[in-house]
Amino acid sequence: MTEARAETEDYPPFADRFEALIGQIEAPRHNHFWVFAASLLLATLRRLDPRTPVRADTPDKLCSVLIQAVRTATPDVLIRER
């Protein structure tokens, strides 16, 4: 259900919520936490737009790249499904 990731008046979009969730983590850049978080974001992105290329040097940077990609892909999917 893509609408669950959409923004409402009372609820920020998925990318903003995920970014806030991991924003306070102080784990080393190659920590398993970042790999796990990136895998969740990648699964979300692949559902939204499987063709979006993503590249980063470290797992923590990959999370940032994926959050932005999810943020960019979400409105397009919502418009297509209406």
N, C-alpha and C positions, 0 to 999 in steps of 0.2 A: 504494500500500500504506500505509494509515493506521497500521498497527501500527509501522512504522518511526519514526513520530513519537512513539510512546508511551514512557512511562517504564518502565524496568526497574530491577532492583536495582543494576545496574552502569552504567546509562546514563540521564542526565537527559532530560526531555522536550524536544522540538524547540524550544519557545519559550525555555526556559532556555539551551539550547545557542546559539541565535541571539543571544539577549541578551548572553551572555558574549562571543560573537564580535565584536559591534559595540560592546560596552561600553567598550572602551579607545580607540576612534577619536576623534581630536581634529580633526575636520573642521568647517569653518564650517557653520552650520545649513542653508544653501541649497546646499551642495556637491552635485555629481552623485553622490557616494557614497551619500548618504541617499536620493536618488531611486531609485538602483539597488537598494539594500537594501529600500526600501519596495515596489518592484515584486515582489521575490522573496517578501516577506511577504504581499503582497496576493494573489499567485497561490496561495500556500498556504492563505490564509484562504478564498478563493473555492472551493477544492476541499472545504474542511471545511464551510463554511456560507455559501453565496452571498448570503444575505439580510442578513448582518451589516452594519449601517451603520458607516462609519468617517469621522471628520472630524478635521482638525488644521490649524493655521495654517502650519506649516513642515514640510519634509520630515523633519527629525530628530525632531520631535514625532510625526509620522505613524508613524515606525518604532516608537516607544514604544506608541502606540495599537494598532497592528497586532499587536505582540508580545502584548499583553494579550488582544486579541481571539482570536488563535490559541490562547493558553493556555486561554481560556474555552471555545472551540469544540471543542478536541481530545477531551476526555472524552466529550462527547455523541456524537460520531461513533463512537468506539470502542465505546460501549455499544450503539448501533444496529446495528453490524456483527457483533456476537457472535451 
